[in-house]
């Protein structure tokens, strides 16, 4: 899903990444007591209002993504999108470098590059024309015969619209936003509330857990995968990793250290998940494994289960099922409070 991804699928992706480069050894087959001590995980409190707020935020996000430009039928104001055409002359001669056709600007953002034109567009309605005399800024067009000279612009507004966000969520919006994983508002809302409650409760469980160490092998594997992913992204944009790090306001060393900390945090979360699954004897049956395989096929776009299993591996399916069962367990045992 584009707007909200469940803990199951996020962790499944990470586990599949590990499984693809981890060989045949079973991941996270450890004595968990050596690495952590589970705190309170039953009866953790979750704020009902916090759940409702996050549900509404997700709904608002989907509604916003379905906003449409609607003709105002009025004179333009800041925030409106205006489409205009302009012809220009300098010293009585046509100035083609200033001419534009069907240009779209949002008023108030200064996107025309000409302050006097920005000001002139305010208050114009669809079909209005106006003549604007202004001094072209130096180096505006790169044409010495125009830049710095007085120009006369003939402006025609062909559209004035405002962004209108729908007030009501529809089944069609949900199907589009979730790529048909959910097709009704009712089903999506039930899923969303459950997923948010799970994540809030799980964050508390993690906060209650004491971590004393972590397995280095898995942490290094996560780190290597994170690093490779960023390197590939940087290469796609013709950058190196150091340049990408600078975009985040970090040195290369700081960026790599940040990835290392993310890898450790992910391993800690994995260890807590599997430790809780082991303690509560949460073992997936064949029906649960089949459910996870189906979800994996949909999420990763496989039509053939055998091909998906060859790429993912049975261990990743079992581990993802464990994640799912732990999250359901934590949710079932969480207590909603105001």
WOLIN-V245586 format. One record per pair of residues at least 24 apart in sequence whose ideal C-beta (glycine too) atoms are under 10 Angstrom apart, sorted by sequence separation. I is the first residue (numbers start at 0). GAP is how many residues later the second one is. If there is no record, write none. Layout:
# WOLIN-V245586
i:I gap:GAP
i:I gap:GAP
This chain:
# WOLIN-V245586
i:80 gap:24
i:81 gap:24
i:112 gap:24
i:129 gap:24
i:130 gap:24
i:291 gap:24
i:292 gap:24
i:295 gap:24
i:79 gap:25
i:80 gap:25
i:81 gap:25
i:128 gap:25
i:129 gap:25
i:229 gap:25
i:288 gap:25
i:291 gap:25
i:294 gap:25
i:79 gap:26
i:80 gap:26
i:85 gap:26
i:113 gap:26
i:128 gap:26
i:129 gap:26
i:229 gap:26
i:291 gap:26
i:294 gap:26
i:78 gap:27
i:79 gap:27
i:112 gap:27
i:127 gap:27
i:128 gap:27
i:129 gap:27
i:289 gap:27
i:291 gap:27
i:292 gap:27
i:77 gap:28
i:78 gap:28
i:79 gap:28
i:83 gap:28
i:85 gap:28
i:112 gap:28
i:127 gap:28
i:128 gap:28
i:226 gap:28
i:288 gap:28
i:291 gap:28
i:292 gap:28
i:77 gap:29
i:78 gap:29
i:126 gap:29
i:127 gap:29
i:226 gap:29
i:229 gap:29
i:287 gap:29
i:288 gap:29
i:291 gap:29
i:294 gap:29
i:76 gap:30
i:77 gap:30
i:78 gap:30
i:81 gap:30
i:125 gap:30
i:126 gap:30
i:127 gap:30
i:225 gap:30
i:228 gap:30
i:287 gap:30
i:290 gap:30
i:291 gap:30
i:75 gap:31
i:76 gap:31
i:77 gap:31
i:85 gap:31
i:123 gap:31
i:125 gap:31
i:126 gap:31
i:288 gap:31
i:289 gap:31
i:291 gap:31
i:123 gap:32
i:124 gap:32
i:125 gap:32
i:126 gap:32
i:127 gap:32
i:225 gap:32
i:226 gap:32
i:288 gap:32
i:291 gap:32
i:83 gap:33
i:119 gap:33
i:123 gap:33
i:125 gap:33
i:126 gap:33
i:222 gap:33
i:225 gap:33
i:226 gap:33
i:283 gap:33
i:287 gap:33
i:290 gap:33
i:291 gap:33
i:85 gap:34
i:116 gap:34
i:120 gap:34
i:125 gap:34
i:224 gap:34
i:225 gap:34
i:283 gap:34
i:287 gap:34
i:68 gap:35
i:85 gap:35
i:115 gap:35
i:119 gap:35
i:124 gap:35
i:125 gap:35
i:223 gap:35
i:282 gap:35
i:283 gap:35
i:81 gap:36
i:83 gap:36
i:97 gap:36
i:116 gap:36
i:120 gap:36
i:123 gap:36
i:222 gap:36
i:225 gap:36
i:226 gap:36
i:283 gap:36
i:284 gap:36
i:287 gap:36
i:83 gap:37
i:113 gap:37
i:115 gap:37
i:119 gap:37
i:221 gap:37
i:222 gap:37
i:225 gap:37
i:283 gap:37
i:287 gap:37
i:97 gap:38
i:116 gap:38
i:221 gap:38
i:222 gap:38
i:224 gap:38
i:282 gap:38
i:283 gap:38
i:81 gap:39
i:96 gap:39
i:113 gap:39
i:120 gap:39
i:222 gap:39
i:223 gap:39
i:281 gap:39
i:282 gap:39
i:77 gap:40
i:81 gap:40
i:83 gap:40
i:219 gap:40
i:221 gap:40
i:222 gap:40
i:225 gap:40
i:281 gap:40
i:283 gap:40
i:79 gap:41
i:94 gap:41
i:218 gap:41
i:221 gap:41
i:222 gap:41
i:224 gap:41
i:281 gap:41
i:283 gap:41
i:79 gap:42
i:81 gap:42
i:97 gap:42
i:218 gap:42
i:220 gap:42
i:221 gap:42
i:276 gap:42
i:281 gap:42
i:282 gap:42
i:81 gap:43
i:82 gap:43
i:96 gap:43
i:97 gap:43
i:218 gap:43
i:219 gap:43
i:221 gap:43
i:222 gap:43
i:281 gap:43
i:77 gap:44
i:79 gap:44
i:81 gap:44
i:83 gap:44
i:84 gap:44
i:85 gap:44
i:87 gap:44
i:96 gap:44
i:218 gap:44
i:221 gap:44
i:222 gap:44
i:276 gap:44
i:277 gap:44
i:281 gap:44
i:75 gap:45
i:76 gap:45
i:83 gap:45
i:95 gap:45
i:96 gap:45
i:97 gap:45
i:217 gap:45
i:218 gap:45
i:221 gap:45
i:273 gap:45
i:276 gap:45
i:279 gap:45
i:75 gap:46
i:76 gap:46
i:83 gap:46
i:85 gap:46
i:87 gap:46
i:89 gap:46
i:94 gap:46
i:96 gap:46
i:217 gap:46
i:218 gap:46
i:220 gap:46
i:272 gap:46
i:275 gap:46
i:276 gap:46
i:279 gap:46
i:281 gap:46
i:74 gap:47
i:75 gap:47
i:95 gap:47
i:218 gap:47
i:219 gap:47
i:281 gap:47
i:74 gap:48
i:75 gap:48
i:87 gap:48
i:94 gap:48
i:96 gap:48
i:97 gap:48
i:215 gap:48
i:217 gap:48
i:218 gap:48
i:221 gap:48
i:273 gap:48
i:276 gap:48
i:73 gap:49
i:74 gap:49
i:75 gap:49
i:96 gap:49
i:213 gap:49
i:217 gap:49
i:218 gap:49
i:269 gap:49
i:272 gap:49
i:273 gap:49
i:275 gap:49
i:276 gap:49
i:279 gap:49
i:3 gap:50
i:74 gap:50
i:75 gap:50
i:94 gap:50
i:95 gap:50
i:96 gap:50
i:213 gap:50
i:216 gap:50
i:272 gap:50
i:275 gap:50
i:279 gap:50
i:3 gap:51
i:73 gap:51
i:74 gap:51
i:89 gap:51
i:94 gap:51
i:213 gap:51
i:215 gap:51
i:218 gap:51
i:272 gap:51
i:274 gap:51
i:72 gap:52
i:73 gap:52
i:75 gap:52
i:92 gap:52
i:213 gap:52
i:214 gap:52
i:217 gap:52
i:269 gap:52
i:272 gap:52
i:273 gap:52
i:276 gap:52
i:3 gap:53
i:71 gap:53
i:72 gap:53
i:74 gap:53
i:89 gap:53
i:92 gap:53
i:97 gap:53
i:99 gap:53
i:106 gap:53
i:210 gap:53
i:213 gap:53
i:214 gap:53
i:217 gap:53
i:269 gap:53
i:272 gap:53
i:275 gap:53
i:279 gap:53
i:2 gap:54
i:3 gap:54
i:71 gap:54
i:90 gap:54
i:94 gap:54
i:96 gap:54
i:97 gap:54
i:98 gap:54
i:103 gap:54
i:210 gap:54
i:213 gap:54
i:268 gap:54
i:271 gap:54
i:272 gap:54
i:275 gap:54
i:2 gap:55
i:70 gap:55
i:89 gap:55
i:90 gap:55
i:97 gap:55
i:98 gap:55
i:99 gap:55
i:100 gap:55
i:102 gap:55
i:103 gap:55
i:105 gap:55
i:212 gap:55
i:214 gap:55
i:2 gap:56
i:89 gap:56
i:94 gap:56
i:101 gap:56
i:210 gap:56
i:213 gap:56
i:214 gap:56
i:0 gap:57
i:3 gap:57
i:89 gap:57
i:94 gap:57
i:100 gap:57
i:101 gap:57
i:103 gap:57
i:105 gap:57
i:210 gap:57
i:213 gap:57
i:272 gap:57
i:2 gap:58
i:3 gap:58
i:87 gap:58
i:90 gap:58
i:94 gap:58
i:210 gap:58
i:212 gap:58
i:1 gap:59
i:2 gap:59
i:89 gap:59
i:90 gap:59
i:205 gap:59
i:208 gap:59
i:1 gap:60
i:89 gap:60
i:90 gap:60
i:91 gap:60
i:208 gap:60
i:210 gap:60
i:88 gap:61
i:89 gap:61
i:90 gap:61
i:210 gap:61
i:2 gap:62
i:88 gap:62
i:89 gap:62
i:205 gap:62
i:208 gap:62
i:1 gap:63
i:87 gap:63
i:88 gap:63
i:205 gap:63
i:208 gap:63
i:87 gap:64
i:88 gap:64
i:204 gap:64
i:207 gap:64
i:86 gap:65
i:87 gap:65
i:88 gap:65
i:86 gap:66
i:87 gap:66
i:205 gap:66
i:208 gap:66
i:85 gap:67
i:86 gap:67
i:87 gap:67
i:201 gap:67
i:204 gap:67
i:205 gap:67
i:208 gap:67
i:85 gap:68
i:86 gap:68
i:204 gap:68
i:83 gap:69
i:84 gap:69
i:85 gap:69
i:86 gap:69
i:84 gap:70
i:85 gap:70
i:201 gap:70
i:83 gap:71
i:84 gap:71
i:85 gap:71
i:201 gap:71
i:204 gap:71
i:83 gap:72
i:84 gap:72
i:81 gap:73
i:82 gap:73
i:83 gap:73
i:84 gap:73
i:82 gap:74
i:83 gap:74
i:201 gap:74
i:81 gap:75
i:82 gap:75
i:83 gap:75
i:81 gap:76
i:82 gap:76
i:83 gap:76
i:81 gap:77
i:82 gap:77
i:80 gap:78
i:81 gap:78
i:82 gap:78
i:79 gap:79
i:80 gap:79
i:81 gap:79
i:79 gap:80
i:80 gap:80
i:75 gap:81
i:79 gap:81
i:80 gap:81
i:74 gap:82
i:79 gap:82
i:80 gap:82
i:75 gap:83
i:76 gap:83
i:78 gap:83
i:79 gap:83
i:75 gap:84
i:78 gap:84
i:74 gap:85
i:75 gap:85
i:76 gap:85
i:73 gap:86
i:75 gap:86
i:71 gap:87
i:72 gap:87
i:70 gap:88
i:71 gap:88
i:72 gap:88
i:73 gap:88
i:70 gap:89
i:71 gap:89
i:68 gap:90
i:70 gap:90
i:71 gap:90
i:68 gap:91
i:69 gap:91
i:70 gap:91
i:68 gap:92
i:69 gap:92
i:71 gap:92
i:67 gap:93
i:68 gap:93
i:69 gap:93
i:67 gap:94
i:68 gap:94
i:69 gap:94
i:66 gap:95
i:67 gap:95
i:68 gap:95
i:66 gap:96
i:67 gap:96
i:66 gap:97
i:67 gap:97
i:65 gap:98
i:66 gap:98
i:67 gap:98
i:63 gap:99
i:65 gap:99
i:66 gap:99
i:64 gap:100
i:65 gap:100
i:63 gap:101
i:62 gap:102
i:63 gap:102
i:62 gap:103
i:65 gap:103
i:61 gap:104
i:62 gap:104
i:65 gap:104
i:59 gap:105
i:62 gap:105
i:62 gap:106
i:65 gap:106
i:61 gap:107
i:62 gap:107
i:65 gap:107
i:61 gap:108
i:64 gap:108
i:59 gap:109
i:58 gap:110
i:62 gap:110
i:65 gap:110
i:61 gap:111
i:64 gap:111
i:65 gap:111
i:61 gap:112
i:64 gap:112
i:58 gap:114
i:61 gap:114
i:62 gap:114
i:180 gap:114
i:58 gap:115
i:61 gap:115
i:60 gap:116
i:61 gap:116
i:180 gap:117
i:58 gap:118
i:179 gap:118
i:180 gap:118
i:57 gap:119
i:178 gap:119
i:178 gap:120
i:201 gap:121
i:204 gap:121
i:178 gap:122
i:204 gap:122
i:61 gap:123
i:201 gap:124
i:201 gap:125
i:204 gap:125
i:58 gap:126
i:61 gap:126
i:197 gap:126
i:200 gap:126
i:203 gap:126
i:197 gap:128
i:198 gap:128
i:200 gap:128
i:201 gap:128
i:204 gap:128
i:58 gap:129
i:197 gap:129
i:200 gap:129
i:201 gap:129
i:204 gap:129
i:57 gap:130
i:58 gap:130
i:196 gap:130
i:197 gap:130
i:199 gap:130
i:200 gap:130
i:203 gap:130
i:57 gap:131
i:197 gap:131
i:198 gap:131
i:199 gap:131
i:200 gap:131
i:194 gap:132
i:197 gap:132
i:198 gap:132
i:200 gap:132
i:201 gap:132
i:58 gap:133
i:193 gap:133
i:196 gap:133
i:197 gap:133
i:200 gap:133
i:54 gap:134
i:57 gap:134
i:193 gap:134
i:196 gap:134
i:197 gap:134
i:199 gap:134
i:200 gap:134
i:57 gap:135
i:195 gap:135
i:196 gap:135
i:200 gap:135
i:55 gap:136
i:194 gap:136
i:197 gap:136
i:199 gap:136
i:54 gap:137
i:57 gap:137
i:193 gap:137
i:196 gap:137
i:53 gap:138
i:54 gap:138
i:57 gap:138
i:53 gap:139
i:56 gap:139
i:196 gap:139
i:54 gap:140
i:50 gap:141
i:51 gap:141
i:53 gap:141
i:54 gap:141
i:50 gap:142
i:53 gap:142
i:54 gap:142
i:50 gap:143
i:52 gap:143
i:53 gap:143
i:50 gap:144
i:51 gap:144
i:47 gap:145
i:50 gap:145
i:53 gap:145
i:49 gap:146
i:50 gap:146
i:53 gap:146
i:49 gap:147
i:50 gap:148
i:47 gap:149
i:50 gap:149
i:45 gap:150
i:46 gap:150
i:49 gap:150
i:50 gap:150
i:45 gap:151
i:45 gap:152
i:45 gap:153
i:46 gap:153
i:45 gap:154
i:44 gap:155
i:45 gap:155
i:43 gap:156
i:44 gap:156
i:45 gap:156
i:43 gap:157
i:45 gap:157
i:42 gap:158
i:43 gap:158
i:45 gap:158
i:43 gap:159
i:44 gap:159
i:40 gap:160
i:43 gap:160
i:40 gap:161
i:43 gap:161
i:40 gap:163
i:41 gap:163
i:43 gap:163
i:39 gap:164
i:40 gap:164
i:43 gap:164
i:38 gap:165
i:39 gap:165
i:40 gap:165
i:38 gap:166
i:37 gap:167
i:38 gap:167
i:39 gap:167
i:40 gap:167
i:38 gap:168
i:39 gap:168
i:40 gap:168
i:38 gap:169
i:39 gap:169
i:37 gap:170
i:38 gap:170
i:2 gap:171
i:36 gap:171
i:37 gap:171
i:38 gap:171
i:8 gap:172
i:36 gap:172
i:37 gap:172
i:0 gap:173
i:3 gap:173
i:35 gap:173
i:36 gap:173
i:1 gap:174
i:2 gap:174
i:3 gap:174
i:35 gap:174
i:36 gap:174
i:1 gap:175
i:2 gap:175
i:5 gap:175
i:34 gap:175
i:35 gap:175
i:36 gap:175
i:0 gap:176
i:1 gap:176
i:34 gap:176
i:35 gap:176
i:0 gap:177
i:1 gap:177
i:34 gap:177
i:35 gap:177
i:0 gap:178
i:33 gap:178
i:34 gap:178
i:35 gap:178
i:32 gap:179
i:33 gap:179
i:34 gap:179
i:0 gap:180
i:34 gap:180
i:0 gap:181
i:33 gap:181
i:3 gap:184
i:29 gap:184
i:2 gap:185
i:5 gap:185
i:29 gap:185
i:5 gap:186
i:28 gap:186
i:0 gap:187
i:3 gap:187
i:7 gap:187
i:27 gap:187
i:29 gap:187
i:3 gap:188
i:5 gap:188
i:6 gap:188
i:26 gap:188
i:29 gap:188
i:2 gap:189
i:5 gap:189
i:9 gap:189
i:27 gap:189
i:0 gap:190
i:4 gap:190
i:7 gap:190
i:26 gap:190
i:27 gap:190
i:0 gap:191
i:3 gap:191
i:6 gap:191
i:26 gap:191
i:3 gap:192
i:5 gap:192
i:6 gap:192
i:24 gap:192
i:5 gap:193
i:0 gap:194
i:26 gap:194
i:3 gap:195
i:6 gap:195
i:21 gap:195
i:21 gap:196
i:17 gap:199
i:21 gap:199
i:17 gap:200
i:20 gap:200
i:19 gap:201
i:18 gap:202
i:17 gap:203
i:20 gap:203
i:13 gap:204
i:16 gap:204
i:17 gap:204
i:20 gap:204
i:16 gap:205
i:19 gap:205
i:17 gap:206
i:13 gap:207
i:16 gap:207
i:17 gap:207
i:20 gap:207
i:13 gap:208
i:16 gap:208
i:16 gap:209
i:13 gap:211
i:16 gap:211
i:13 gap:212
i:16 gap:212
i:40 gap:231
i:34 gap:232
i:35 gap:232
i:34 gap:233
i:38 gap:233
i:37 gap:234
i:40 gap:234
i:35 gap:235
i:40 gap:235
i:34 gap:236
i:35 gap:236
i:33 gap:237
i:34 gap:237
i:37 gap:237
i:36 gap:238
i:37 gap:238
i:40 gap:238
i:41 gap:238
i:27 gap:239
i:31 gap:239
i:35 gap:239
i:40 gap:239
i:31 gap:240
i:34 gap:240
i:35 gap:240
i:29 gap:241
i:37 gap:241
i:27 gap:242
i:31 gap:242
i:32 gap:242
i:26 gap:243
i:27 gap:243
i:31 gap:243
i:29 gap:244
i:30 gap:244
i:31 gap:244
i:27 gap:245
i:28 gap:245
i:29 gap:245
i:31 gap:245
i:27 gap:246
i:31 gap:246
i:26 gap:247
i:27 gap:247
i:30 gap:247
i:31 gap:247
i:17 gap:248
i:29 gap:248
i:13 gap:249
i:17 gap:249
i:13 gap:252
i:17 gap:252
i:13 gap:253
i:10 gap:255
i:13 gap:255
i:14 gap:255
i:9 gap:256
i:13 gap:256
i:10 gap:258
i:10 gap:259
i:6 gap:262
i:10 gap:262
i:6 gap:266
i:11 gap:280
i:15 gap:280
i:11 gap:283
i:12 gap:283
i:7 gap:284
i:11 gap:284
i:15 gap:284
i:45 gap:284
i:40 gap:285
i:45 gap:285
i:50 gap:285
i:8 gap:286
i:12 gap:286
i:26 gap:286
i:28 gap:286
i:43 gap:286
i:49 gap:286
i:7 gap:287
i:8 gap:287
i:11 gap:287
i:12 gap:287
i:27 gap:287
i:41 gap:287
i:47 gap:287
i:48 gap:287
i:49 gap:287
i:7 gap:288
i:11 gap:288
i:26 gap:288
i:40 gap:288
i:41 gap:288
i:45 gap:288
i:47 gap:288
i:48 gap:288
i:5 gap:289
i:8 gap:289
i:23 gap:289
i:25 gap:289
i:26 gap:289
i:40 gap:289
i:43 gap:289
i:44 gap:289
i:45 gap:289
i:46 gap:289
i:47 gap:289
i:48 gap:289
i:8 gap:290
i:24 gap:290
i:41 gap:290
i:42 gap:290
i:43 gap:290
i:44 gap:290
i:45 gap:290
i:46 gap:290
i:47 gap:290
i:7 gap:291
i:8 gap:291
i:19 gap:291
i:21 gap:291
i:23 gap:291
i:27 gap:291
i:41 gap:291
i:42 gap:291
i:43 gap:291
i:44 gap:291
i:45 gap:291
i:46 gap:291
i:15 gap:292
i:18 gap:292
i:19 gap:292
i:25 gap:292
i:26 gap:292
i:40 gap:292
i:41 gap:292
i:42 gap:292
i:44 gap:292
i:5 gap:293
i:18 gap:293
i:19 gap:293
i:21 gap:293
i:25 gap:293
i:40 gap:293
i:41 gap:293
i:4 gap:294
i:18 gap:294
i:21 gap:294
i:27 gap:294
i:15 gap:295
i:17 gap:295
i:18 gap:295
i:15 gap:296
i:18 gap:296
i:19 gap:296
i:14 gap:297
i:15 gap:297
i:17 gap:297
i:18 gap:297
i:0 gap:298
i:14 gap:298
i:17 gap:298
i:18 gap:298
i:15 gap:299
i:16 gap:299
i:11 gap:300
i:14 gap:300
i:15 gap:300
i:18 gap:300
i:14 gap:301
i:15 gap:301
i:17 gap:301
i:13 gap:302
i:14 gap:302
i:12 gap:303
i:14 gap:303
i:15 gap:303
i:11 gap:304
i:14 gap:304
i:15 gap:304
i:10 gap:305
i:11 gap:305
i:13 gap:305
i:14 gap:305
i:13 gap:306
i:11 gap:307
i:12 gap:307
i:14 gap:307
i:10 gap:308
i:11 gap:308
i:14 gap:308
i:10 gap:309
i:11 gap:309
i:13 gap:309
i:8 gap:311
i:10 gap:311
i:11 gap:311
i:7 gap:312
i:10 gap:312
i:11 gap:312
i:7 gap:313
i:9 gap:313
i:10 gap:313
i:7 gap:314
i:8 gap:314
i:7 gap:315
i:8 gap:315
i:10 gap:315
i:6 gap:316
i:7 gap:316
i:10 gap:316
i:5 gap:317
i:6 gap:317
i:7 gap:317
i:5 gap:318
i:7 gap:318
i:6 gap:319
i:7 gap:319
i:6 gap:320
i:7 gap:320
i:5 gap:321
i:6 gap:323
